[in-house]
Amino acid sequence: MSPLRQKMIREAQLRQFSPRTTEAYVSAVKGMAAYYGRSPDHITWQDARSYLHYLLAERKLASSSCNQQAAGLTFFYHHVLGLKNVELKMRRRRSGHLPEVLSCQEVKRLIDAASDPRNRAILMTAYGAGVRVSELVRLKVSDIHAERMVIRVEQGKGRKDRHTLLTPHLLGELRAYWRLYRPKEWLFCAHCYPRPISSTTAQRIYYNAKKAANLQRGKGIHTLRHCFATHLLEAGVDVRTIQGFLGHKSLQTTLVYLRVARDNPGQPDGRFDLVGHLKMIKD
């Protein structure tokens, strides 16, 4: 590891950045160095702006991805090279895209198409608890609080703890999974290794089930989080409660599901009960 990378990681750790943020920032600098073919301390901040323009205009990266790249490069110039007057900020722009949501029947087909009990439990937890994939793969056995019927999400996005739903049906599914696989610390372990599965593995499980279920909509496992929020909203759960389950800092982030939820939530095919909203999986 180069001294520059070591210093950057150290500065990020001193600011208590999450491992994912640190990795993303280091990757941004690595990408710029590869683009220019020279050490990043020999790349001017004007060249860095040209690189960001290349990502946005030629590679057509999403604005959110470009903003993350800009943040990583800014951190590098400010705190590694000590160039405090560098300005690489980009205007934040919302895409305006609404999240894709599957119907209750499509969620059922997806989970039923899982290849084994572990994969089924992973998909059901992603849907039944509404967790992000980064939170899903870091769940521990001790995070399942059966007595209180909640799942503890430790140090989720924003380095905050929260509790989300644990329905009776999901608890039963997780107990059946535990009896088969006997995980010790991490709830969803990699095969033959005492470490949690990766986010990439969780995404692959989702896409394999999606293909087996012959579903066309839903771009990733995060779709199940969208389904969780939308189906609860259609069941009449208030937005503030859903905001707490999802761990959204701003209520405005949660309010987007008002634009996705159906106007007639009382119809039988979309009505969910807050406590038993996964019952239909086995019905």
Salt bridges, closest charged atoms under 4 A:
GLU11 OE2 - ARG10 NH1 3.75
GLU11 OE1 - ARG15 NH1 2.72
ASP47 OD2 - ARG38 NH2 3.08
GLU106 OE1 - ARG217 NH2 2.41
ASP112 OD2 - LYS108 NZ 2.92
ASP112 OD1 - ARG120 NH1 3.24
GLU135 OE2 - ARG132 NH1 2.63
GLU135 OE1 - ARG162 NH2 2.87
ASP161 OD2 - ARG152 NH2 2.87
GLU173 OE2 - ARG120 NE 2.79
GLU173 OE1 - LYS282 NZ 3.92
GLU185 OE2 - LYS140 NZ 3.93
GLU234 OE2 - ARG262 NE 3.79
ASP269 OD1 - ARG262 NH2 3.61
